[in-house]
């Protein structure tokens, strides 16, 4: 058995191998990932599996190069390397040939997704080889046209990511596809010249979280063992005293946080994208305290933190303690509807969202990942209302602003924003 692009925790792969009485003999990395930490080095150290990666990666761990023309024979099937620069200069895809010599599947890493291709703007300042986004976009054009789109249409495509990853801008919810389907449906594989492709692929890409370049460097050298690193996180009892000037990340549900929290804490609720938002708000070299409601939930968020390599940044993980005395103010929505001019409105959605249109045209637009650095742009002469598109980001943003601005109330508009229609756009 060979694992392609493993996640941070290797245990599920060991369990799967045991169930099927298989030996894990190799790990293939399609590129040094930006959005998560891989367990390739840990698997190699634990069971001796060979790591295969492009020679262009500049890997600092024991490995064998795997590039155009290289083949791994795994019992009666063959795995063939295809260099496909574009998302990164060192990206590869893995073509699977079955026992009859039939090309059957393609593991595309972050080069080709279902309905999308990998964004080309993540390697301008990270990795062994750096490249401008325009150059990588041109490389993606040639990788898709000359290498992937020429493959037989029946080949099943298995990308490294489904929806939710910020390594693409419109990834489908489907977890697999075929070359034929992508030729028909993927916007990036339609007929266009190179210049049009570059413009299309660079337009409307999502923001780049702070941790992306940092994760590339970790993956290039190999991460610490998952369980050992998680176990080293300091857990504290209820009598713990927090040091000043260290961010507190409170992962409890919004209502629990609202009812009582540590002054200045950031309410970054546990959820599907918790680690992505954590790495977007907290920088890779910043220590922070981590809070959850129960011991079980605390262990879960520590493990999620480790997915992006941030477990070493946790100063202490703890349950709510005695100084959760600050409360979030309630918003009088009726008063806001009558007198919206009496409030400062802060829109913390991403740029690609606000460029489409604002809910309130007098809003101050500051995307959540930029908020901690731009708090001085928010006036404190009248109450502040914060909104996003559904309530998750606004909860985090309101808590961040509340930690800095104390002269006036700071309200989270929350899920009420979902009820705001086009009639509000002229406020």
Buried (B, 14 or more C-beta within 10 A) or exposed (E): BBBBBBBBBBEEBBEEBEEEEEEBBBBBBBBBBBBBBBBBBBBBBEBEBBBBBBBBBBBEBEBEEBBEEBEBEEEEBBBBBBBBBBBBBBBBBBBBBEEEEEBBBBBBBBBBBBBBBBBBBBBBEBBBBBBEBBBBBBBBBBBBBEBBBEBEEEBBBBBBBBBEBBBBBBBBEBEEBBBBBBBEEBEBBEEBEEEEBBEBBBEEBBBBBBBBBBBBBBBBEBBBBBBEBBEEBEBBEEEBEBEEEEBBBBBBBBEBBBEBBBEBBBBBBBEEEBBBBBBBBBBBEBBBBBBBBEEEBBBBBBBBBBBBBBBBBBBBBBBBBEEBEBEBBEBEBEEBEEEBEEBBBBBBBBBBBBEEEBBBEEBBBBBBBBBBEEBEEBEBEEBBBBBBBEBBBBBBBBBBBBBBBEEBBBBBBBBBBEEBEEEBEEB
